[in-house]
Amino acid sequence: MTLDAAVASIANENTVTSWQGDEIEGYDTPSAVVGLKSGLRVKKTGRTSALTVGIVEAFVPTPWILPYKSTKFSAVVWFKDTWTVRSADADPFALPGDSGSLVVAEDGSGAVGLLFAANSKGDYGIIVPIQEVLNACGNLQLVSGHGIR
């Protein structure tokens, strides 16, 4: 498994929350993990596209090959064991700037994946299973009900 994820240390836990999105369309981060399967309806709140709904399409058995370019890093990265999520409506599922969004079951029952890429039109995103991310980062756990007022 190749991941594109970041872990941060929080200096003051009172300045963070497990809430995703805004007051009207937002939801709390689920503490449970739900396994990925084709046809599962999901949602995510992204920095660029806000709240969107999608449908898990398929497991991708071959690696995704993505070029990464920034001022300090340039490479071609291969991601394996990924899943595609297609938009459930005419709106984009994910756009540039949404990378790192937590993808959860539409009913909020559990987290399913971490978005790391999308096609240029935004009608589908590519995710890695959240359990793989949690395991790779030292057996982390999702926190729910934190900092919600």
C-alpha positions in Angstrom: 0.0 0.0 0.0 1.3 3.4 -1.0 -0.3 6.3 0.9 -0.6 10.0 0.4 -1.5 11.1 4.0 -0.2 13.4 6.6 -0.2 13.3 10.4 0.0 16.4 12.6 0.6 17.0 16.2 -1.9 19.3 17.8 -0.5 21.7 20.4 -3.9 22.7 21.9 -6.6 20.1 21.6 -9.3 22.7 22.4 -8.7 24.3 19.0 -9.7 21.2 16.9 -13.0 19.5 16.3 -14.1 16.2 14.8 -16.9 18.1 12.9 -16.7 17.9 9.1 -18.1 20.8 7.2 -20.4 23.7 8.1 -23.2 24.0 10.7 -26.0 23.2 8.2 -24.6 20.4 6.0 -21.9 19.2 8.4 -21.6 15.9 10.3 -19.4 14.5 13.0 -16.5 12.2 12.1 -17.7 8.6 12.7 -15.5 6.6 15.1 -16.3 3.3 13.3 -14.7 2.0 10.1 -16.9 0.5 7.3 -15.4 -1.8 4.7 -15.5 -0.6 1.1 -17.8 -2.3 -1.4 -19.1 -1.4 -4.8 -22.4 0.4 -4.7 -21.9 1.9 -1.2 -23.3 5.5 -1.0 -20.7 7.8 0.5 -20.2 11.5 1.3 -17.3 13.8 2.0 -16.6 17.4 2.9 -13.8 18.9 0.8 -12.0 22.2 1.1 -12.9 23.1 -2.5 -16.2 21.2 -3.3 -17.7 21.2 0.2 -20.3 18.5 0.9 -20.7 16.0 -2.0 -22.2 12.5 -2.4 -20.9 9.6 -4.3 -21.1 5.9 -5.0 -18.2 3.6 -4.5 -17.6 2.2 -8.0 -14.8 -0.4 -8.0 -11.6 -1.7 -6.5 -8.7 -0.9 -8.8 -6.4 -3.9 -8.9 -3.7 -2.2 -11.0 -1.7 0.7 -9.7 -2.7 4.3 -10.3 0.3 6.2 -11.7 0.2 9.9 -10.7 2.8 12.6 -11.4 3.5 14.8 -8.3 5.1 18.2 -8.9 5.8 20.9 -6.4 8.7 23.4 -5.8 10.6 20.9 -3.7 9.4 17.5 -5.0 8.8 15.9 -8.4 8.2 12.3 -9.0 5.8 9.7 -10.5 4.1 7.8 -7.7 2.3 4.5 -7.9 -0.7 3.9 -5.7 -2.1 0.4 -5.3 -5.2 -1.1 -3.7 -7.3 2.0 -4.4 -11.0 2.4 -5.1 -13.0 4.8 -7.3 -15.9 6.8 -6.2 -18.2 8.3 -8.8 -20.4 11.4 -8.2 -24.0 10.4 -7.3 -25.4 13.5 -9.2 -24.4 16.1 -11.7 -22.1 17.9 -9.3 -18.4 17.0 -9.0 -17.5 14.5 -6.3 -14.0 15.9 -5.8 -12.0 18.8 -7.1 -8.4 20.0 -6.7 -7.9 21.0 -3.1 -10.2 18.2 -1.7 -7.3 15.8 -1.2 -7.2 14.5 2.3 -10.9 14.5 2.7 -12.3 11.8 4.9 -14.9 9.7 2.9 -17.7 8.3 5.1 -20.8 6.2 4.5 -23.7 8.5 3.5 -25.7 7.5 6.6 -22.7 8.4 8.8 -22.3 4.9 10.2 -18.5 4.8 9.5 -15.5 6.1 7.7 -14.5 4.3 4.5 -11.5 6.0 2.9 -9.2 9.0 2.4 -9.5 10.9 -0.9 -6.2 11.5 -2.6 -7.0 12.3 -6.2 -9.8 13.1 -8.7 -10.2 13.2 -12.4 -10.0 16.6 -14.2 -13.8 17.0 -14.4 -14.3 16.0 -10.8 -16.9 13.3 -11.5 -14.9 10.7 -9.7 -12.3 10.5 -6.9 -9.7 7.9 -6.0 -9.5 6.8 -2.4 -7.5 4.5 -0.2 -9.3 2.4 2.5 -9.3 4.3 5.8 -8.2 1.2 7.8 -5.0 1.0 5.7 -4.3 4.7 6.5 -5.0 4.2 10.2 -2.7 1.1 10.3 0.1 2.7 8.3 0.1 5.7 10.7 0.7 3.5 13.8 -2.8 2.1 14.5 -4.5 5.4 14.8 -8.2 5.6 15.8 -10.9 8.0 14.5 -12.3 10.3 17.2 -15.9 11.3 17.3 -17.7 13.9 19.4 -14.5 16.0 20.0 -14.8 19.8 20.3 -18.4 20.0 19.2 -20.3 22.8 20.9 
